[in-house]
């Protein structure tokens, strides 16, 4: 009996770049621990070879800090004090013994002894201390350490659509105006001039995730209100005033980057497994509108920060996850991940059965296309054959698959029957006409 699975993708012959984000870069590192719990502490730039447990701003707050000199102490951004910059104990108070201060960016911190994971200042737990002085330090997750170092972002600021603080933007961008902890209010956008500042526009804030946020699409009429002077935009809300935002009047559209980071296409699970479906989404200057479908059923939506959806996979067979997204510029992306759910009997043993997950690794979505010649790579396609309860993984090149490709709108087929030839699943195709083209793949195992 043949098993087959069909995977369709649509190709738009336009080139885009990629944006990839690292984790815990030096300018995002607040301090270092030797162990995740019950640890001595070092400064962000000391003992980097041995103190490998980093406490990172971007991981805690979900966005990168873009301000200058984030480790400089301003008198308001102290987190805690250390007995030295290396291999140190910590204290809530700075004195002659605990003279080295750990400071970071625009954080304002308090020490909270209350139970649970909440913070009295509505901030995030940076770390935990065992006592107020001469203390070891643990990650925020160590509830055995009762003193929470709770920090919140202080002051209002500009941000991109991924909630990263910014000081520059382009004409046509969507940018965010953020008041941490705010619940209501009007943002007054202005541009600083020598005599009288230019009033640009007012934006009503919306309470989102504990912040008050305004969204500004930088339009022609906004720049016309301050001719030839685009370097010192700021906003006021109540008594708060933001830093300057410089705007490039030429404009430049940053790419939308969408991915399914879990589960990977070709993964297999047992019937009844609990699985997180994790979608990452990023576009610094546009809003994303995305949806997630599981075998055709809409199971969630997302915007610029993506989404995690937990599902119990209780229907055995071949399962398809499809993510569709568009942004405010009309750019589109479509990502597909096919996985296999292995059937089990009442005793938890695998039932004899064939499974197949067709996977196209390249091109993954619209945004991966470069020019009219497109590389196709379906080498991550996987099959599973359960025989007498034992799992046998079937790989392209080692096991014969039948490959049925179709390229539209020309209706050009590409067929390899019961083949292990790499040309069946790794090749370059030519699309004679730029625009909306499509490719579909059906795979069978005998």
TORLO-285658 format. One record per residue (C-alpha): x, y, z; residue number from 1. Coordinates in Angstrom, 3 decimals. Layout:
TORLO-285658
     east    north       up  nr
        X        Y        Z NUM
...
***
This chain:
TORLO-285658
     east    north       up  nr
    0.000    0.000    0.000   1
    1.273    3.452   -0.912   2
    1.439    6.354    1.492   3
    1.358    9.819    0.043   4
    1.528   13.365    1.300   5
    1.121   16.581   -0.642   6
    2.850   19.848    0.181   7
    2.132   23.058   -1.714   8
    4.110   26.262   -1.635   9
    3.686   29.524   -3.466  10
    6.678   31.411   -4.798  11
    6.913   35.159   -5.293  12
    9.951   36.095   -7.337  13
   11.111   39.032   -5.264  14
   14.265   39.127   -3.156  15
   14.327   39.856    0.542  16
   17.020   39.559    3.184  17
   16.989   37.848    6.522  18
   17.067   39.139   10.052  19
   18.453   36.831   12.663  20
   18.730   37.627   16.357  21
   21.431   36.412   18.691  22
   20.862   35.845   22.413  23
   22.584   37.660   25.234  24
   25.054   39.826   23.373  25
   27.445   41.840   25.547  26
   25.241   44.938   25.409  27
   22.255   42.857   26.609  28
   24.134   41.134   29.483  29
   23.240   42.562   32.903  30
   25.522   40.331   35.013  31
   26.960   36.813   35.168  32
   26.459   33.856   37.544  33
   28.651   30.801   38.011  34
   25.625   28.546   38.560  35
   21.896   29.015   37.902  36
   21.276   28.888   41.658  37
   23.200   29.559   44.907  38
   25.872   31.359   42.936  39
   28.564   33.974   43.236  40
   28.209   36.929   40.846  41
   30.490   38.692   38.361  42
   30.093   41.848   36.319  43
   28.862   41.524   32.737  44
   32.419   41.774   31.326  45
   34.336   39.777   33.960  46
   34.949   35.992   34.147  47
   33.246   35.481   30.786  48
   35.023   32.110   30.342  49
   33.870   30.642   33.665  50
   30.695   32.536   34.648  51
   28.591   31.252   31.775  52
   25.114   31.807   33.263  53
   24.177   35.205   31.850  54
   21.259   37.335   33.013  55
   20.078   39.048   29.856  56
   17.889   42.093   29.332  57
   16.433   40.933   26.004  58
   15.494   37.484   27.325  59
   13.738   38.933   30.375  60
   11.910   41.845   28.729  61
   11.326   40.296   25.293  62
   13.075   43.081   23.360  63
   16.620   44.335   22.964  64
   17.865   47.438   24.762  65
   19.171   49.883   22.145  66
   20.366   52.733   24.338  67
   24.001   53.843   24.509  68
   26.342   52.606   27.267  69
   23.800   50.326   28.990  70
   26.197   49.382   31.821  71
   26.942   52.937   32.939  72
   25.465   53.890   36.315  73
   23.171   56.922   36.236  74
   22.191   57.009   39.896  75
   18.770   55.605   39.063  76
   19.494   52.312   37.262  77
   21.318   50.354   40.012  78
   20.212   46.711   40.283  79
   22.331   45.508   43.227  80
   25.799   45.933   44.718  81
   28.690   43.448   44.801  82
   31.665   42.929   47.070  83
   33.844   43.099   43.940  84
   33.439   42.901   40.179  85
   34.424   39.220   40.216  86
   33.361   36.102   42.161  87
   31.316   38.291   44.506  88
   28.561   38.255   47.094  89
   25.642   40.664   46.655  90
   23.842   43.252   48.753  91
   20.792   45.461   48.478  92
   22.845   48.406   49.763  93
   25.984   50.097   48.436  94
   28.608   50.726   51.117  95
   32.361   50.399   51.712  96
   32.147   46.575   51.598  97
   29.702   46.329   48.679  98
   31.139   49.114   46.553  99
   30.732   47.689   43.039 100
   27.328   48.546   41.574 101
   25.578   46.512   38.895 102
   23.634   48.977   36.735 103
   21.772   48.657   33.474 104
   20.168   50.949   30.921 105
   16.813   52.416   31.901 106
   15.875   49.893   34.585 107
   14.382   50.930   37.926 108
   14.558   48.165   40.550 109
   13.159   47.317   43.979 110
   13.657   44.387   46.375 111
   10.470   42.425   46.927 112
   10.011   39.874   49.739 113
    6.443   38.885   48.860 114
    5.538   35.312   47.966 115
    4.948   34.226   44.389 116
    6.289   35.532   41.106 117
    4.651   38.967   41.115 118
    6.496   42.263   41.569 119
    5.271   45.187   43.676 120
    6.471   47.623   40.968 121
    4.809   45.611   38.139 122
    8.285   44.816   36.824 123
   10.117   41.606   35.934 124
   12.243   39.470   38.265 125
   15.879   39.926   37.212 126
   17.326   37.605   39.861 127
   16.748   36.371   43.434 128
   18.821   36.844   46.598 129
   18.885   34.655   49.696 130
   19.359   37.590   52.082 131
   19.622   41.375   51.898 132
   23.421   41.337   52.371 133
   26.354   38.928   51.914 134
   24.096   36.910   49.658 135
   24.461   34.402   46.887 136
   22.252   34.977   43.834 137
   20.000   32.722   41.737 138
   17.983   32.934   38.565 139
   14.423   34.261   38.856 140
   13.055   30.709   38.774 141
   14.698   29.698   42.098 142
   11.838   30.160   44.579 143
   14.078   28.938   47.420 144
   15.679   32.392   47.332 145
   12.998   34.701   48.811 146
   14.177   38.211   47.809 147
   13.116   39.129   44.297 148
   15.118   41.792   42.459 149
   12.217   43.354   40.537 150
   13.000   45.778   37.724 151
   10.863   47.731   35.307 152
   11.718   49.866   32.305 153
   11.683   53.500   33.427 154
   10.610   56.439   31.297 155
    8.812   56.690   27.970 156
   10.506   55.627   24.757 157
   10.197   55.004   21.017 158
   10.094   51.372   19.842 159
    9.876   49.449   16.596 160
    7.016   47.044   15.921 161
    8.939   44.265   17.682 162
    9.006   46.435   20.860 163
   12.742   47.113   20.567 164
   13.697   50.658   21.699 165
   14.857   52.794   18.748 166
   16.364   56.199   18.030 167
   15.985   56.105   14.205 168
   13.170   55.293   11.781 169
   12.295   55.640    8.076 170
    9.519   57.435    6.252 171
    6.552   55.052    5.954 172
    7.490   53.009    9.039 173
    5.110   52.088   11.798 174
    6.675   53.022   15.131 175
    5.459   52.620   18.707 176
    5.273   55.227   21.473 177
    5.574   53.433   24.813 178
    4.738   54.521   28.359 179
    5.620   51.628   30.710 180
    2.856   50.953   33.214 181
    0.484   53.454   31.646 182
   -3.240   52.788   31.262 183
   -4.618   55.780   29.320 184
   -3.523   59.045   27.768 185
   -2.695   61.011   24.609 186
    0.773   61.030   23.033 187
    1.688   64.454   21.606 188
    4.281   64.078   18.836 189
    6.434   67.128   18.151 190
    9.634   68.078   16.334 191
   12.113   70.284   18.154 192
   12.928   73.647   16.555 193
   14.998   76.614   17.655 194
   12.060   78.935   18.301 195
    8.762   77.014   18.399 196
    8.517   73.252   18.192 197
    6.381   71.876   15.371 198
    3.254   70.006   16.437 199
    3.069   66.833   14.341 200
    0.034   64.883   15.587 201
   -1.711   63.431   18.652 202
   -2.183   59.682   19.102 203
   -4.462   58.008   21.622 204
   -2.675   55.341   23.622 205
   -3.978   51.796   24.015 206
   -3.287   49.744   27.145 207
   -1.406   46.615   25.996 208
    0.528   44.119   28.127 209
    0.876   46.496   31.074 210
    2.092   49.389   28.875 211
    0.341   52.310   27.207 212
    1.191   52.156   23.510 213
    0.538   54.496   20.608 214
    1.143   53.496   16.978 215
    2.365   56.094   14.465 216
    2.623   55.523   10.721 217
    5.106   58.161    9.554 218
    3.288   59.826    6.661 219
    4.030   62.563    4.128 220
    1.822   65.078    5.941 221
    3.817   64.498    9.146 222
    7.124   65.373    7.486 223
    5.527   68.331    5.659 224
    4.840   69.951    9.044 225
    8.575   70.284    9.677 226
   10.261   70.820    6.271 227
   13.919   69.810    5.936 228
   14.255   69.040    9.640 229
   13.714   65.400   10.565 230
   16.278   64.686   13.290 231
   14.577   65.663   16.548 232
   11.094   64.188   16.798 233
    9.900   63.514   20.331 234
    6.634   62.895   22.155 235
    5.117   64.032   25.416 236
    2.515   62.355   27.547 237
    1.669   64.108   30.776 238
    4.951   65.144   32.399 239
    6.991   62.528   30.486 240
    9.053   63.385   27.424 241
   10.804   60.913   25.129 242
   14.293   61.020   23.660 243
   14.724   62.206   20.065 244
   13.809   60.081   17.055 245
   15.590   60.794   13.749 246
   13.611   60.004   10.591 247
   15.127   59.223    7.183 248
   12.749   60.778    4.608 249
   13.824   58.357    1.852 250
   12.352   55.289    3.553 251
   13.432   51.653    3.609 252
   11.160   48.651    4.191 253
   12.613   46.030    6.516 254
   11.741   42.378    5.811 255
    9.090   40.299    7.501 256
   10.565   37.093    8.932 257
    8.222   34.242    9.876 258
    9.139   30.720   10.963 259
    7.831   27.614   12.689 260
   10.578   26.901   15.205 261
    8.736   23.899   16.676 262
    7.812   21.319   15.658 263
   10.287   20.937   12.813 264
    8.978   19.487    9.586 265
    9.596   15.722    9.598 266
    9.377   15.329   13.373 267
    7.411   12.415   14.797 268
    5.459   12.108   18.042 269
    3.492    9.452   19.856 270
   -0.285    9.585   19.935 271
   -1.366   11.759   22.874 272
    1.874   13.759   23.144 273
    1.605   17.329   24.434 274
    3.426   19.622   21.979 275
    4.146   23.360   21.842 276
    3.657   24.834   18.363 277
    6.020   27.839   18.376 278
    5.750   30.554   15.741 279
    8.347   33.334   15.591 280
    7.475   36.568   13.795 281
    9.479   39.744   13.295 282
    9.042   42.920   11.261 283
   10.568   46.057   12.709 284
    8.573   48.608   10.706 285
    5.243   46.938    9.848 286
    2.452   45.192   11.715 287
    2.061   41.457   11.081 288
   -1.288   39.694   10.773 289
   -0.843   35.947   10.988 290
   -2.857   32.766   11.449 291
   -1.966   29.192   12.393 292
   -3.909   26.221   11.029 293
   -3.666   22.579   12.047 294
   -4.955   20.267    9.301 295
   -7.069   23.166    8.060 296
   -8.492   24.149   11.467 297
   -7.706   27.682   12.650 298
   -6.042   27.273   16.051 299
   -4.543   30.710   16.647 300
   -3.513   34.125   15.384 301
   -0.389   36.203   16.003 302
    1.305   39.527   15.399 303
    4.922   40.737   15.563 304
    5.943   38.740   18.627 305
    4.694   35.388   17.312 306
    2.761   32.890   19.397 307
    3.091   29.582   21.249 308
    0.110   27.212   21.035 309
   -0.035   24.072   23.144 310
   -1.853   21.077   21.644 311
   -2.378   17.441   22.548 312
   -1.772   15.448   19.361 313
   -4.355   12.739   19.833 314
   -5.185   11.892   16.188 315
   -2.598    9.526   14.636 316
   -1.394    9.980   11.072 317
    0.232   12.686    8.984 318
   -0.412   16.182   10.360 319
    0.081   19.534    8.622 320
    0.756   22.891   10.321 321
    0.322   25.916    8.028 322
    1.241   29.477    8.967 323
    0.034   32.337    6.764 324
    1.030   35.947    7.371 325
    0.746   39.354    5.748 326
    1.961   42.756    6.889 327
    0.819   46.332    6.416 328
    2.923   46.602    3.230 329
    1.109   43.626    1.672 330
    4.117   41.302    1.944 331
    3.093   37.673    2.383 332
    4.655   34.586    3.926 333
    3.533   30.970    4.121 334
    5.352   28.303    6.156 335
    4.423   24.608    6.288 336
    5.542   21.957    8.771 337
    4.373   18.379    8.265 338
    4.763   15.969   11.172 339
    3.850   12.364   11.979 340
    1.745   11.168   14.928 341
    2.423    7.482   15.638 342
   -0.545    5.370   16.631 343
   -0.330    3.342   19.848 344
   -2.478    0.524   21.186 345
   -3.988    0.213   24.677 346
   -0.660   -1.035   26.009 347
    1.283    1.920   24.638 348
    2.917   -0.102   21.839 349
    3.260    1.308   18.348 350
    0.782   -0.013   15.799 351
    2.203   -1.246   12.473 352
    1.614    1.549    9.975 353
    3.350    3.808    7.449 354
    3.713    7.584    7.893 355
    5.087   10.314    5.657 356
    5.985   13.988    6.121 357
    6.807   15.854    2.911 358
    9.125   18.768    3.692 359
   10.476   21.547    1.508 360
   13.401   23.099    3.363 361
   14.117   25.607    0.573 362
   12.380   27.835   -0.306 363
   10.749   27.966    3.116 364
    8.489   30.933    2.376 365
    7.990   33.879    0.059 366
   10.817   35.777    1.722 367
   13.438   33.177    0.809 368
   13.222   33.734   -2.954 369
   16.111   35.402   -4.779 370
   15.592   36.095   -8.487 371
   14.082   33.850  -11.191 372
   16.249   30.789  -10.449 373
   15.028   29.064   -7.307 374
   16.792   26.295   -5.409 375
   14.488   23.549   -4.142 376
   15.547   21.260   -1.309 377
   13.154   18.609    0.002 378
   15.854   16.478    1.615 379
   14.242   16.830    5.056 380
   11.255   14.754    3.890 381
   10.843   11.811    6.250 382
    8.930    8.557    6.339 383
    8.338    6.076    9.142 384
    7.404    2.428    8.788 385
    6.368    0.647   11.983 386
    6.944   -3.124   11.724 387
    6.157   -5.423   14.665 388
    6.055   -2.344   16.880 389
    9.554   -1.171   15.862 390
   10.114    2.261   14.271 391
   12.060    2.330   10.998 392
   12.964    5.821    9.726 393
   12.918    6.195    5.934 394
   15.275    8.832    4.508 395
   15.591   10.253    0.985 396
   18.622    8.734   -0.683 397
   18.441    5.588    1.465 398
   14.867    4.534    0.752 399
   13.015    4.880   -2.569 400
   10.379    7.610   -2.649 401
    8.229    8.726   -5.571 402
    8.405   12.478   -6.119 403
    5.710   14.373   -8.022 404
    6.531   18.063   -8.503 405
    4.315   20.512  -10.413 406
    5.249   24.082  -11.307 407
    2.534   26.592  -12.130 408
    1.238   28.506  -14.007 409
    3.096   26.646  -16.779 410
    1.930   23.215  -15.593 411
    5.472   21.794  -15.755 412
    5.777   18.398  -14.038 413
    8.939   16.897  -12.571 414
    8.515   13.221  -11.650 415
   10.857   10.614  -10.146 416
    9.351    7.177   -9.425 417
   10.693    4.930   -6.609 418
   13.955    6.836   -6.682 419
   16.904    7.475   -4.383 420
   18.439    9.967   -6.843 421
   19.243   13.293   -5.064 422
   18.093   15.112   -8.214 423
   14.564   14.121   -7.215 424
   14.599   16.380   -4.175 425
   17.525   18.824   -4.586 426
   17.621   20.918   -7.765 427
   17.271   24.432   -9.181 428
   14.122   25.426  -11.071 429
   13.710   28.342  -13.457 430
   10.604   30.531  -13.347 431
   10.372   32.383  -16.693 432
    7.899   35.033  -15.523 433
    8.384   37.071  -12.332 434
    5.320   37.393  -10.107 435
    3.057   34.878   -8.400 436
    4.245   31.382   -9.230 437
    3.664   28.153   -7.360 438
    5.133   24.734   -6.821 439
    3.524   21.670   -5.305 440
    5.053   18.406   -4.160 441
    3.419   15.013   -3.631 442
    5.536   12.240   -2.149 443
    4.759    8.515   -1.975 444
    6.472    5.553   -0.362 445
    5.854    1.964   -1.550 446
***
